[in-house]
Amino acid sequence: MPDTDDNGILAKIIGPKKRWRAYKARVRALPEDYRLAVDAIERFLMLFAPKDGVRIETQFEDLADLFEQAAADGTPVRDIVGNDPVEFVRTFAENYTDGGYTPARARHRLIRDVNRAAGDTTGADDEGTV
Amino acid sequence: MGNQATEMLKGTLEGIVLAVLSTRPAYGYEITAWLRDRGFTDIAEGTIYALLVRVERNGLVDVEKVPSEKGPPRKVYSLNTQGREYLTGFWKTWDFLTARLEQLREGSK
């Protein structure tokens, strides 16, 4: 049954890649502030390892769903991610991962980049407490 | 809301979302707006969305995709039988906690 095997292997190799490309295309199509926020969240999510049996592509597709819907509703970036984006992203990532190593540098970067995406340049890089 | 409220809310938000859904089916944006109107002003829509993904994965809600005038189809969530059982358990735990905490407060007066 070489054909079936090939299909299986191809699906494994090409499937995730295709899904990833489709996700990236969806993100590119978002308004700039939403796209910047997704890029920042995506970078942070890369620090988490997927749970057994969970396709990590699903996580990013769900992320795109959230931001596409929010963009359509006109929900501001800050209202999506809240005052503490680290808290939001961790809660989100729990669905797909067993956690990850998120050093302070990565947390500060997420907060800074999300602040920029939300048009808030006055905010400090400190972790939100709210 | 201060940090204390945020920390306390963390453990109860999933139950709160299910309780909202027990009154009627809703989508993420509606649930967030409903909670904000009732004083949960700092709730992030993304956090509610993350919890909806969780309860969906845990089989506590049914999901229906409804076409939307603007943007992609909306996912409308409704509490199913398993979700109702889970919510009953949540309220039992809540009653236990609040009763014991009240005893503690009375005792420390």
gemmi code that builds the backbone of each chain (N, CA, C; Angstrom):
import gemmi

chains = {
    "A": [
        ("MET", (0.834, -1.208, 0.000), (0.000, 0.000, 0.000), (0.871, 1.262, 0.000)),
        ("PRO", (1.793, 1.358, -0.967), (2.693, 2.519, -0.944), (1.952, 3.837, -1.141)),
        ("ASP", (0.892, 3.799, -1.955), (0.179, 5.052, -2.224), (-0.399, 5.666, -0.949)),
        ("THR", (-1.059, 4.775, -0.198), (-1.691, 5.243, 1.031), (-0.639, 5.821, 1.987)),
        ("ASP", (0.476, 5.071, 2.059), (1.535, 5.538, 2.947), (2.051, 6.904, 2.511)),
        ("ASP", (2.240, 7.004, 1.167), (2.737, 8.279, 0.649), (1.782, 9.414, 1.002)),
        ("ASN", (0.491, 9.103, 0.793), (-0.507, 10.124, 1.098), (-0.412, 10.557, 2.555)),
        ("GLY", (-0.262, 9.533, 3.391), (-0.176, 9.836, 4.816), (1.003, 10.730, 5.123)),
        ("ILE", (2.135, 10.362, 4.538), (3.343, 11.145, 4.808), (3.204, 12.548, 4.215)),
        ("LEU", (2.677, 12.600, 2.990), (2.502, 13.907, 2.345), (1.563, 14.798, 3.157)),
        ("ALA", (0.488, 14.188, 3.605), (-0.472, 14.970, 4.388), (0.206, 15.520, 5.638)),
        ("LYS", (1.087, 14.692, 6.203), (1.772, 15.124, 7.423), (2.722, 16.276, 7.146)),
        ("ILE", (3.401, 16.194, 5.979), (4.396, 17.228, 5.691), (3.734, 18.471, 5.115)),
        ("ILE", (2.857, 18.256, 4.129), (2.289, 19.400, 3.413), (1.104, 19.998, 4.172)),
        ("GLY", (0.333, 19.155, 4.821), (-0.845, 19.640, 5.535), (-0.554, 20.799, 6.464)),
        ("PRO", (0.327, 20.596, 7.438), (0.636, 21.667, 8.381), (1.175, 22.913, 7.686)),
        ("LYS", (2.007, 22.695, 6.654), (2.597, 23.834, 5.941), (1.509, 24.661, 5.261)),
        ("LYS", (0.590, 23.939, 4.628), (-0.512, 24.627, 3.943), (-1.347, 25.404, 4.935)),
        ("ARG", (-1.637, 24.756, 6.065), (-2.449, 25.432, 7.079), (-1.718, 26.652, 7.612)),
        ("TRP", (-0.423, 26.521, 7.789), (0.374, 27.639, 8.294), (0.347, 28.795, 7.298)),
        ("ARG", (0.518, 28.469, 6.015), (0.504, 29.520, 4.984), (-0.864, 30.197, 4.925)),
        ("ALA", (-1.901, 29.393, 5.059), (-3.259, 29.956, 5.020), (-3.461, 30.903, 6.202)),
        ("TYR", (-2.969, 30.478, 7.370), (-3.060, 31.326, 8.566), (-2.317, 32.636, 8.349)),
        ("LYS", (-1.086, 32.542, 7.804), (-0.282, 33.742, 7.587), (-0.977, 34.704, 6.611)),
        ("ALA", (-1.626, 34.130, 5.603), (-2.342, 34.962, 4.630), (-3.502, 35.691, 5.306)),
        ("ARG", (-4.191, 34.984, 6.216), (-5.304, 35.611, 6.935), (-4.793, 36.760, 7.798)),
        ("VAL", (-3.656, 36.569, 8.429), (-3.100, 37.614, 9.288), (-2.704, 38.828, 8.449)),
        ("ARG", (-2.107, 38.557, 7.280), (-1.700, 39.671, 6.399), (-2.901, 40.508, 5.971)),
        ("ALA", (-4.053, 39.871, 5.878), (-5.255, 40.572, 5.405), (-5.904, 41.425, 6.497)),
        ("LEU", (-5.429, 41.305, 7.741), (-6.020, 42.074, 8.854), (-5.586, 43.534, 8.796)),
        ("PRO", (-6.388, 44.447, 9.348), (-5.929, 45.836, 9.503), (-4.629, 45.864, 10.309)),
        ("GLU", (-3.819, 46.890, 10.065), (-2.446, 46.871, 10.569), (-2.324, 46.661, 12.079)),
        ("ASP", (-3.156, 47.376, 12.860), (-2.993, 47.251, 14.319), (-3.306, 45.826, 14.803)),
        ("TYR", (-4.302, 45.201, 14.185), (-4.637, 43.819, 14.554), (-3.507, 42.877, 14.141)),
        ("ARG", (-2.957, 43.143, 12.936), (-1.874, 42.289, 12.427), (-0.654, 42.387, 13.347)),
        ("LEU", (-0.311, 43.597, 13.780), (0.840, 43.772, 14.669), (0.629, 43.022, 15.984)),
        ("ALA", (-0.606, 43.075, 16.490), (-0.905, 42.371, 17.738), (-0.781, 40.864, 17.550)),
        ("VAL", (-1.311, 40.342, 16.440), (-1.224, 38.901, 16.189), (0.237, 38.473, 16.033)),
        ("ASP", (1.018, 39.291, 15.320), (2.441, 38.965, 15.152), (3.131, 38.846, 16.512)),
        ("ALA", (2.826, 39.797, 17.401), (3.447, 39.791, 18.727), (3.018, 38.555, 19.521)),
        ("ILE", (1.731, 38.215, 19.444), (1.210, 37.055, 20.170), (1.798, 35.765, 19.593)),
        ("GLU", (1.884, 35.721, 18.262), (2.464, 34.544, 17.590), (3.903, 34.295, 18.066)),
        ("ARG", (4.690, 35.373, 18.131), (6.085, 35.239, 18.599), (6.116, 34.633, 20.002)),
        ("PHE", (5.217, 35.103, 20.857), (5.179, 34.623, 22.245), (4.712, 33.167, 22.301)),
        ("LEU", (3.735, 32.825, 21.482), (3.192, 31.452, 21.484), (4.231, 30.430, 21.033)),
        ("MET", (5.232, 30.893, 20.285), (6.283, 29.987, 19.809), (7.094, 29.411, 20.971)),
        ("LEU", (6.965, 30.048, 22.148), (7.719, 29.580, 23.314), (7.027, 28.410, 24.014)),
        ("PHE", (5.796, 28.088, 23.556), (5.033, 27.023, 24.204), (5.119, 25.741, 23.377)),
        ("ALA", (5.194, 24.622, 24.059), (5.249, 23.330, 23.361), (3.845, 22.738, 23.291)),
        ("PRO", (3.453, 22.194, 22.123), (2.092, 21.661, 21.995), (1.849, 20.434, 22.875)),
        ("LYS", (0.601, 20.277, 23.285), (0.181, 19.073, 24.004), (0.251, 17.887, 23.058)),
        ("ASP", (0.388, 16.687, 23.604), (0.333, 15.494, 22.769), (-0.993, 15.437, 22.041)),
        ("GLY", (-0.919, 15.141, 20.760), (-2.145, 14.941, 19.995), (-2.860, 16.216, 19.601)),
        ("VAL", (-2.277, 17.356, 19.914), (-2.902, 18.617, 19.511), (-2.088, 19.216, 18.373)),
        ("ARG", (-2.765, 19.517, 17.290), (-2.079, 20.165, 16.164), (-1.985, 21.652, 16.478)),
        ("ILE", (-0.765, 22.131, 16.489), (-0.535, 23.506, 16.907), (-1.110, 24.494, 15.893)),
        ("GLU", (-1.314, 24.012, 14.652), (-1.913, 24.894, 13.637), (-3.287, 25.374, 14.106)),
        ("THR", (-3.996, 24.483, 14.809), (-5.331, 24.839, 15.303), (-5.269, 26.090, 16.178)),
        ("GLN", (-4.233, 26.158, 17.000), (-4.078, 27.299, 17.896), (-4.015, 28.603, 17.104)),
        ("PHE", (-3.230, 28.587, 16.036), (-3.062, 29.814, 15.264), (-4.309, 30.130, 14.444)),
        ("GLU", (-4.982, 29.098, 13.978), (-6.239, 29.329, 13.259), (-7.283, 29.938, 14.201)),
        ("ASP", (-7.336, 29.452, 15.439), (-8.260, 30.026, 16.423), (-7.897, 31.477, 16.729)),
        ("LEU", (-6.592, 31.763, 16.769), (-6.130, 33.130, 17.001), (-6.594, 34.040, 15.866)),
        ("ALA", (-6.455, 33.547, 14.627), (-6.900, 34.325, 13.466), (-8.417, 34.540, 13.521)),
        ("ASP", (-9.167, 33.501, 13.911), (-10.629, 33.624, 14.063), (-10.965, 34.787, 14.996)),
        ("LEU", (-10.300, 34.794, 16.155), (-10.572, 35.824, 17.163), (-10.340, 37.230, 16.602)),
        ("PHE", (-9.203, 37.428, 15.954), (-8.864, 38.778, 15.491), (-9.664, 39.186, 14.255)),
        ("GLU", (-10.000, 38.232, 13.393), (-10.840, 38.560, 12.234), (-12.218, 39.021, 12.701)),
        ("GLN", (-12.760, 38.281, 13.667), (-14.085, 38.625, 14.178), (-14.058, 39.975, 14.883)),
        ("ALA", (-13.009, 40.187, 15.680), (-12.889, 41.435, 16.426), (-12.712, 42.620, 15.474)),
        ("ALA", (-11.955, 42.412, 14.405), (-11.764, 43.474, 13.415), (-13.100, 43.800, 12.755)),
        ("ALA", (-13.880, 42.767, 12.443), (-15.194, 42.973, 11.821), (-16.131, 43.719, 12.771)),
        ("ASP", (-16.026, 43.413, 14.072), (-16.877, 44.069, 15.075), (-16.366, 45.463, 15.427)),
        ("GLY", (-15.124, 45.762, 15.027), (-14.524, 47.039, 15.404), (-14.070, 47.069, 16.856)),
        ("THR", (-13.863, 45.899, 17.453), (-13.358, 45.842, 18.830), (-11.892, 46.287, 18.847)),
        ("PRO", (-11.549, 47.318, 19.645), (-10.154, 47.767, 19.668), (-9.211, 46.668, 20.173)),
        ("VAL", (-7.971, 46.719, 19.703), (-6.971, 45.718, 20.093), (-6.882, 45.593, 21.613)),
        ("ARG", (-6.905, 46.733, 22.305), (-6.764, 46.698, 23.769), (-7.897, 45.923, 24.427)),
        ("ASP", (-9.094, 46.011, 23.859), (-10.240, 45.296, 24.434), (-10.143, 43.787, 24.183)),
        ("ILE", (-9.418, 43.400, 23.143), (-9.234, 41.963, 22.871), (-8.226, 41.374, 23.851)),
        ("VAL", (-7.077, 42.048, 23.990), (-5.981, 41.462, 24.757), (-6.018, 41.859, 26.225)),
        ("GLY", (-6.793, 42.902, 26.561), (-6.883, 43.329, 27.948), (-5.655, 44.102, 28.393)),
        ("ASN", (-5.659, 44.479, 29.667), (-4.540, 45.256, 30.198), (-3.313, 44.401, 30.458)),
        ("ASP", (-3.515, 43.103, 30.528), (-2.401, 42.195, 30.769), (-2.373, 41.133, 29.666)),
        ("PRO", (-1.733, 41.474, 28.547), (-1.723, 40.536, 27.416), (-1.075, 39.191, 27.759)),
        ("VAL", (-0.131, 39.203, 28.711), (0.534, 37.950, 29.085), (-0.490, 36.979, 29.665)),
        ("GLU", (-1.366, 37.526, 30.518), (-2.407, 36.707, 31.145), (-3.341, 36.132, 30.084)),
        ("PHE", (-3.772, 36.977, 29.169), (-4.647, 36.513, 28.100), (-3.968, 35.416, 27.270)),
        ("VAL", (-2.741, 35.648, 26.844), (-2.080, 34.679, 25.958), (-1.853, 33.355, 26.685)),
        ("ARG", (-1.543, 33.422, 27.979), (-1.344, 32.175, 28.733), (-2.652, 31.385, 28.819)),
        ("THR", (-3.741, 32.076, 29.113), (-5.048, 31.407, 29.189), (-5.379, 30.767, 27.842)),
        ("PHE", (-5.109, 31.510, 26.779), (-5.361, 31.007, 25.430), (-4.489, 29.776, 25.147)),
        ("ALA", (-3.203, 29.865, 25.457), (-2.250, 28.794, 25.140), (-2.536, 27.513, 25.918)),
        ("GLU", (-3.166, 27.645, 27.097), (-3.474, 26.462, 27.919), (-4.325, 25.444, 27.169)),
        ("ASN", (-5.066, 25.913, 26.175), (-5.939, 25.016, 25.419), (-5.156, 24.049, 24.530)),
        ("TYR", (-3.960, 24.427, 24.187), (-3.226, 23.660, 23.180), (-1.871, 23.162, 23.669)),
        ("THR", (-1.404, 23.724, 24.770), (-0.042, 23.423, 25.189), (0.015, 23.059, 26.673)),
        ("ASP", (1.135, 22.483, 27.051), (1.358, 22.169, 28.453), (2.177, 23.258, 29.122)),
        ("GLY", (2.131, 24.433, 28.549), (2.899, 25.533, 29.111), (4.221, 25.667, 28.380)),
        ("GLY", (4.986, 26.632, 28.794), (6.251, 26.874, 28.126), (7.140, 27.720, 28.992)),
        ("TYR", (8.345, 27.960, 28.489), (9.273, 28.810, 29.205), (9.161, 30.210, 28.621)),
        ("THR", (8.631, 31.131, 29.414), (8.424, 32.482, 28.911), (9.257, 33.450, 29.741)),
        ("PRO", (10.506, 33.645, 29.335), (11.399, 34.514, 30.114), (10.889, 35.951, 30.148)),
        ("ALA", (11.358, 36.695, 31.139), (10.912, 38.084, 31.344), (11.080, 38.904, 30.063)),
        ("ARG", (12.169, 38.653, 29.357), (12.442, 39.411, 28.135), (11.306, 39.237, 27.132)),
        ("ALA", (10.843, 37.987, 26.989), (9.763, 37.699, 26.033), (8.454, 38.337, 26.489)),
        ("ARG", (8.216, 38.331, 27.808), (6.979, 38.939, 28.337), (6.993, 40.447, 28.092)),
        ("HIS", (8.156, 41.068, 28.379), (8.257, 42.520, 28.171), (8.054, 42.867, 26.700)),
        ("ARG", (8.605, 42.013, 25.834), (8.486, 42.280, 24.399), (7.023, 42.179, 23.959)),
        ("LEU", (6.335, 41.161, 24.483), (4.912, 41.003, 24.135), (4.124, 42.245, 24.561)),
        ("ILE", (4.370, 42.687, 25.800), (3.645, 43.848, 26.321), (3.958, 45.093, 25.494)),
        ("ARG", (5.246, 45.282, 25.197), (5.664, 46.461, 24.425), (5.023, 46.443, 23.028)),
        ("ASP", (5.109, 45.281, 22.369), (4.601, 45.197, 20.994), (3.078, 45.328, 20.948)),
        ("VAL", (2.404, 44.767, 21.956), (0.944, 44.899, 21.990), (0.558, 46.346, 22.298)),
        ("ASN", (1.316, 46.997, 23.189), (1.067, 48.413, 23.458), (1.160, 49.219, 22.176)),
        ("ARG", (2.171, 48.931, 21.383), (2.352, 49.641, 20.108), (1.185, 49.366, 19.176)),
        ("ALA", (0.800, 48.095, 19.105), (-0.308, 47.720, 18.213), (-1.591, 48.432, 18.645)),
        ("ALA", (-1.758, 48.580, 19.969), (-2.970, 49.209, 20.498), (-2.874, 50.732, 20.456)),
        ("GLY", (-1.743, 51.239, 19.931), (-1.575, 52.678, 19.807), (-1.261, 53.360, 21.119)),
        ("ASP", (-0.815, 52.579, 22.093), (-0.485, 53.126, 23.407), (1.027, 53.171, 23.545)),
        ("THR", (1.606, 54.342, 23.271), (3.059, 54.459, 23.320), (3.531, 55.004, 24.657)),
        ("THR", (2.541, 55.386, 25.508), (2.927, 55.958, 26.787), (3.196, 54.874, 27.829)),
        ("GLY", (2.594, 53.701, 27.616), (2.694, 52.631, 28.599), (4.126, 52.175, 28.811)),
        ("ALA", (4.432, 51.852, 30.033), (5.754, 51.329, 30.339), (5.822, 49.870, 29.881)),
        ("ASP", (7.010, 49.301, 29.902), (7.171, 47.905, 29.493), (6.887, 46.940, 30.638)),
        ("ASP", (6.536, 47.515, 31.795), (6.299, 46.644, 32.952), (5.115, 45.724, 32.697)),
        ("GLU", (5.139, 44.610, 33.384), (4.024, 43.688, 33.253), (2.794, 44.309, 33.892)),
        ("GLY", (1.675, 44.184, 33.231), (0.447, 44.725, 33.797), (0.066, 43.971, 35.054)),
        ("THR", (-0.593, 44.649, 35.961), (-1.001, 43.975, 37.180), (-2.508, 43.746, 37.185)),
        ("VAL", (-3.193, 44.336, 36.214), (-4.652, 44.234, 36.222), (-5.097, 43.043, 35.394)),
    ],
    "B": [
        ("MET", (-10.552, 47.083, 38.393), (-10.393, 45.964, 39.339), (-8.916, 45.800, 39.680)),
        ("GLY", (-8.656, 45.541, 40.899), (-7.278, 45.375, 41.323), (-6.791, 43.963, 41.078)),
        ("ASN", (-5.569, 43.731, 41.489), (-4.946, 42.436, 41.280), (-5.669, 41.322, 42.024)),
        ("GLN", (-6.180, 41.664, 43.234), (-6.885, 40.673, 44.050), (-8.124, 40.164, 43.318)),
        ("ALA", (-8.881, 41.092, 42.771), (-10.097, 40.712, 42.042), (-9.739, 39.862, 40.827)),
        ("THR", (-8.655, 40.248, 40.131), (-8.226, 39.499, 38.954), (-7.890, 38.060, 39.331)),
        ("GLU", (-7.152, 37.911, 40.432), (-6.743, 36.574, 40.870), (-7.955, 35.728, 41.257)),
        ("MET", (-8.909, 36.344, 41.968), (-10.098, 35.598, 42.391), (-10.951, 35.209, 41.189)),
        ("LEU", (-10.997, 36.125, 40.237), (-11.825, 35.908, 39.060), (-11.293, 34.749, 38.215)),
        ("LYS", (-9.981, 34.590, 38.245), (-9.324, 33.585, 37.413), (-9.957, 32.202, 37.577)),
        ("GLY", (-10.227, 31.843, 38.828), (-10.763, 30.518, 39.097), (-12.257, 30.386, 38.850)),
        ("THR", (-12.926, 31.529, 38.686), (-14.387, 31.473, 38.579), (-14.915, 31.857, 37.205)),
        ("LEU", (-14.036, 32.411, 36.374), (-14.497, 32.970, 35.097), (-15.123, 31.916, 34.180)),
        ("GLU", (-14.571, 30.719, 34.201), (-15.141, 29.653, 33.372), (-16.588, 29.374, 33.795)),
        ("GLY", (-16.821, 29.289, 35.110), (-18.177, 29.079, 35.623), (-19.092, 30.243, 35.282)),
        ("ILE", (-18.536, 31.456, 35.342), (-19.325, 32.648, 35.012), (-19.782, 32.595, 33.559)),
        ("VAL", (-18.865, 32.215, 32.675), (-19.193, 32.122, 31.248), (-20.291, 31.072, 31.031)),
        ("LEU", (-20.162, 29.926, 31.697), (-21.182, 28.880, 31.559), (-22.525, 29.358, 32.122)),
        ("ALA", (-22.467, 30.117, 33.224), (-23.703, 30.632, 33.815), (-24.399, 31.606, 32.872)),
        ("VAL", (-23.617, 32.444, 32.190), (-24.194, 33.354, 31.197), (-24.853, 32.539, 30.085)),
        ("LEU", (-24.149, 31.490, 29.642), (-24.679, 30.660, 28.547), (-25.906, 29.846, 28.969)),
        ("SER", (-26.088, 29.668, 30.275), (-27.245, 28.890, 30.734), (-28.534, 29.686, 30.566)),
        ("THR", (-28.402, 31.019, 30.436), (-29.604, 31.835, 30.235), (-30.010, 31.852, 28.767)),
        ("ARG", (-29.008, 31.861, 27.875), (-29.301, 31.828, 26.434), (-28.010, 31.610, 25.658)),
        ("PRO", (-28.121, 31.077, 24.428), (-26.923, 30.927, 23.588), (-26.355, 32.309, 23.250)),
        ("ALA", (-25.049, 32.380, 23.081), (-24.429, 33.676, 22.786), (-23.090, 33.466, 22.095)),
        ("TYR", (-22.582, 34.515, 21.465), (-21.226, 34.454, 20.931), (-20.299, 35.296, 21.789)),
        ("GLY", (-18.996, 35.145, 21.546), (-17.986, 35.706, 22.439), (-18.163, 37.180, 22.745)),
        ("TYR", (-18.403, 37.943, 21.675), (-18.538, 39.387, 21.821), (-19.700, 39.735, 22.751)),
        ("GLU", (-20.813, 39.015, 22.599), (-22.001, 39.277, 23.435), (-21.717, 38.993, 24.906)),
        ("ILE", (-21.030, 37.871, 25.135), (-20.733, 37.488, 26.520), (-19.840, 38.543, 27.176)),
        ("THR", (-18.811, 38.983, 26.430), (-17.904, 40.002, 26.960), (-18.666, 41.295, 27.253)),
        ("ALA", (-19.514, 41.711, 26.305), (-20.280, 42.950, 26.493), (-21.202, 42.830, 27.705)),
        ("TRP", (-21.853, 41.680, 27.851), (-22.760, 41.430, 28.960), (-22.022, 41.573, 30.288)),
        ("LEU", (-20.832, 40.964, 30.372), (-20.051, 41.012, 31.610), (-19.567, 42.432, 31.892)),
        ("ARG", (-19.153, 43.141, 30.849), (-18.673, 44.521, 31.027), (-19.782, 45.420, 31.551)),
        ("ASP", (-20.990, 45.218, 31.017), (-22.139, 46.015, 31.466), (-22.429, 45.781, 32.941)),
        ("ARG", (-22.016, 44.626, 33.438), (-22.322, 44.283, 34.828), (-21.130, 44.460, 35.764)),
        ("GLY", (-20.209, 45.300, 35.365), (-19.143, 45.671, 36.278), (-17.818, 44.954, 36.089)),
        ("PHE", (-17.793, 43.934, 35.231), (-16.520, 43.260, 34.951), (-15.817, 44.041, 33.827)),
        ("THR", (-15.423, 45.269, 34.155), (-15.012, 46.190, 33.099), (-13.673, 45.829, 32.467)),
        ("ASP", (-12.848, 45.096, 33.191), (-11.509, 44.816, 32.665), (-11.401, 43.490, 31.924)),
        ("ILE", (-12.538, 42.837, 31.727), (-12.491, 41.538, 31.046), (-12.033, 41.719, 29.606)),
        ("ALA", (-11.029, 40.951, 29.225), (-10.555, 40.992, 27.839), (-11.391, 40.031, 26.999)),
        ("GLU", (-11.776, 40.504, 25.820), (-12.557, 39.637, 24.941), (-11.777, 38.355, 24.600)),
        ("GLY", (-10.459, 38.513, 24.473), (-9.611, 37.355, 24.159), (-9.651, 36.300, 25.252)),
        ("THR", (-9.730, 36.735, 26.507), (-9.788, 35.790, 27.622), (-11.094, 35.002, 27.580)),
        ("ILE", (-12.195, 35.698, 27.297), (-13.493, 35.026, 27.174), (-13.440, 34.021, 26.012)),
        ("TYR", (-12.835, 34.454, 24.920), (-12.692, 33.577, 23.755), (-11.881, 32.321, 24.118)),
        ("ALA", (-10.783, 32.534, 24.847), (-9.937, 31.405, 25.257), (-10.730, 30.417, 26.119)),
        ("LEU", (-11.589, 30.948, 27.002), (-12.400, 30.078, 27.860), (-13.475, 29.366, 27.048)),
        ("LEU", (-13.995, 30.032, 26.020), (-14.991, 29.386, 25.155), (-14.351, 28.230, 24.384)),
        ("VAL", (-13.113, 28.439, 23.931), (-12.377, 27.350, 23.273), (-12.221, 26.188, 24.255)),
        ("ARG", (-11.919, 26.525, 25.512), (-11.710, 25.485, 26.524), (-12.990, 24.667, 26.780)),
        ("VAL", (-14.096, 25.371, 27.009), (-15.336, 24.642, 27.323), (-15.839, 23.859, 26.099)),
        ("GLU", (-15.496, 24.368, 24.908), (-15.844, 23.616, 23.698), (-15.016, 22.331, 23.626)),
        ("ARG", (-13.717, 22.450, 23.889), (-12.842, 21.282, 23.863), (-13.236, 20.263, 24.928)),
        ("ASN", (-13.757, 20.767, 26.048), (-14.167, 19.866, 27.132), (-15.593, 19.346, 26.950)),
        ("GLY", (-16.204, 19.700, 25.845), (-17.528, 19.162, 25.515), (-18.658, 19.702, 26.374)),
        ("LEU", (-18.513, 20.917, 26.912), (-19.544, 21.481, 27.793), (-20.540, 22.352, 27.036)),
        ("VAL", (-20.179, 22.708, 25.799), (-21.064, 23.554, 24.995), (-21.210, 22.982, 23.592)),
        ("ASP", (-22.326, 23.320, 22.957), (-22.505, 23.036, 21.538), (-22.236, 24.331, 20.777)),
        ("VAL", (-21.681, 24.179, 19.582), (-21.305, 25.347, 18.802), (-22.012, 25.322, 17.457)),
        ("GLU", (-22.566, 26.471, 17.105), (-23.201, 26.590, 15.804), (-22.601, 27.802, 15.095)),
        ("LYS", (-22.223, 27.598, 13.836), (-21.679, 28.730, 13.069), (-22.816, 29.447, 12.378)),
        ("VAL", (-22.963, 30.722, 12.712), (-24.063, 31.514, 12.171), (-23.484, 32.599, 11.260)),
        ("PRO", (-23.989, 32.690, 10.008), (-23.472, 33.724, 9.098), (-23.649, 35.112, 9.698)),
        ("SER", (-22.668, 35.967, 9.442), (-22.694, 37.310, 10.016), (-22.724, 38.330, 8.887)),
        ("GLU", (-23.388, 39.460, 9.131), (-23.448, 40.510, 8.105), (-22.059, 41.038, 7.809)),
        ("LYS", (-21.295, 41.233, 8.872), (-19.931, 41.718, 8.687), (-18.968, 40.646, 9.177)),
        ("GLY", (-17.961, 40.381, 8.365), (-16.904, 39.468, 8.783), (-17.273, 38.007, 8.691)),
        ("PRO", (-16.429, 37.156, 9.266), (-16.610, 35.700, 9.187), (-17.832, 35.243, 9.985)),
        ("PRO", (-18.286, 34.001, 9.756), (-19.423, 33.490, 10.534), (-19.109, 33.521, 12.023)),
        ("ARG", (-20.141, 33.789, 12.823), (-19.955, 33.814, 14.271), (-20.187, 32.429, 14.841)),
        ("LYS", (-19.382, 32.103, 15.858), (-19.605, 30.856, 16.571), (-20.541, 31.163, 17.735)),
        ("VAL", (-21.730, 30.566, 17.691), (-22.689, 30.771, 18.774), (-22.637, 29.548, 19.693)),
        ("TYR", (-22.424, 29.798, 20.969), (-22.246, 28.729, 21.954), (-23.513, 28.538, 22.771)),
        ("SER", (-23.876, 27.269, 22.987), (-24.987, 27.006, 23.900), (-24.592, 25.879, 24.852)),
        ("LEU", (-25.082, 25.991, 26.068), (-24.760, 25.009, 27.096), (-25.457, 23.689, 26.764)),
        ("ASN", (-24.730, 22.562, 26.787), (-25.370, 21.265, 26.571), (-25.570, 20.556, 27.919)),
        ("THR", (-26.070, 19.326, 27.869), (-26.385, 18.597, 29.109), (-25.155, 18.473, 30.009)),
        ("GLN", (-24.037, 18.133, 29.390), (-22.805, 17.979, 30.168), (-22.408, 19.319, 30.807)),
        ("GLY", (-22.603, 20.389, 30.059), (-22.296, 21.722, 30.568), (-23.171, 22.095, 31.747)),
        ("ARG", (-24.464, 21.703, 31.660), (-25.385, 21.997, 32.763), (-24.983, 21.262, 34.031)),
        ("GLU", (-24.553, 19.995, 33.852), (-24.080, 19.226, 35.013), (-22.847, 19.884, 35.619)),
        ("TYR", (-21.954, 20.308, 34.746), (-20.735, 20.958, 35.193), (-21.063, 22.243, 35.961)),
        ("LEU", (-22.022, 22.998, 35.442), (-22.420, 24.264, 36.081), (-23.045, 24.000, 37.458)),
        ("THR", (-23.850, 22.931, 37.577), (-24.416, 22.558, 38.882), (-23.293, 22.301, 39.883)),
        ("GLY", (-22.261, 21.593, 39.429), (-21.099, 21.330, 40.279), (-20.384, 22.613, 40.672)),
        ("PHE", (-20.292, 23.529, 39.716), (-19.645, 24.818, 39.975), (-20.368, 25.575, 41.086)),
        ("TRP", (-21.723, 25.615, 40.998), (-22.492, 26.339, 42.019), (-22.394, 25.661, 43.381)),
        ("LYS", (-22.328, 24.336, 43.403), (-22.161, 23.607, 44.681), (-20.845, 24.008, 45.329)),
        ("THR", (-19.782, 24.016, 44.524), (-18.468, 24.402, 45.027), (-18.494, 25.849, 45.521)),
        ("TRP", (-19.185, 26.675, 44.756), (-19.303, 28.097, 45.116), (-20.012, 28.259, 46.459)),
        ("ASP", (-21.118, 27.530, 46.635), (-21.869, 27.595, 47.899), (-21.004, 27.154, 49.071)),
        ("PHE", (-20.258, 26.078, 48.842), (-19.370, 25.572, 49.887), (-18.357, 26.636, 50.288)),
        ("LEU", (-17.709, 27.213, 49.267), (-16.674, 28.214, 49.522), (-17.220, 29.440, 50.238)),
        ("THR", (-18.321, 29.980, 49.724), (-18.849, 31.214, 50.310), (-19.337, 30.978, 51.735)),
        ("ALA", (-19.952, 29.800, 51.975), (-20.431, 29.495, 53.330), (-19.259, 29.421, 54.308)),
        ("ARG", (-18.189, 28.726, 53.899), (-17.026, 28.598, 54.791), (-16.334, 29.939, 55.011)),
        ("LEU", (-16.256, 30.731, 53.955), (-15.605, 32.042, 54.079), (-16.410, 32.957, 54.983)),
        ("GLU", (-17.738, 32.848, 54.908), (-18.601, 33.669, 55.746), (-18.403, 33.278, 57.216)),
        ("GLN", (-18.324, 31.961, 57.470), (-18.052, 31.472, 58.829), (-16.744, 32.053, 59.354)),
        ("LEU", (-15.759, 32.046, 58.478), (-14.437, 32.550, 58.844), (-14.489, 34.029, 59.189)),
        ("ARG", (-15.249, 34.771, 58.393), (-15.363, 36.208, 58.637), (-16.097, 36.473, 59.941)),
        ("GLU", (-17.205, 35.710, 60.190), (-17.941, 35.875, 61.441), (-17.054, 35.553, 62.638)),
        ("GLY", (-16.262, 34.475, 62.478), (-15.402, 34.028, 63.558), (-14.289, 35.012, 63.910)),
        ("SER", (-13.902, 35.791, 62.916), (-12.777, 36.706, 63.146), (-13.237, 38.081, 63.598)),
        ("LYS", (-14.568, 38.229, 63.798), (-15.078, 39.533, 64.235), (-14.855, 39.732, 65.723)),
    ],
}
model = gemmi.Model(1)
for chain_id, residues in chains.items():
    chain = gemmi.Chain(chain_id)
    for i, (resn, *xyz) in enumerate(residues, 1):
        res = gemmi.Residue()
        res.name, res.seqid = resn, gemmi.SeqId(i, " ")
        for name, pos in zip(("N", "CA", "C"), xyz):
            atom = gemmi.Atom()
            atom.name, atom.element = name, gemmi.Element(name[0])
            atom.pos, atom.b_iso = gemmi.Position(*pos), 0.0
            res.add_atom(atom)
        chain.add_residue(res)
    model.add_chain(chain)
structure = gemmi.Structure()
structure.add_model(model)
structure.setup_entities()
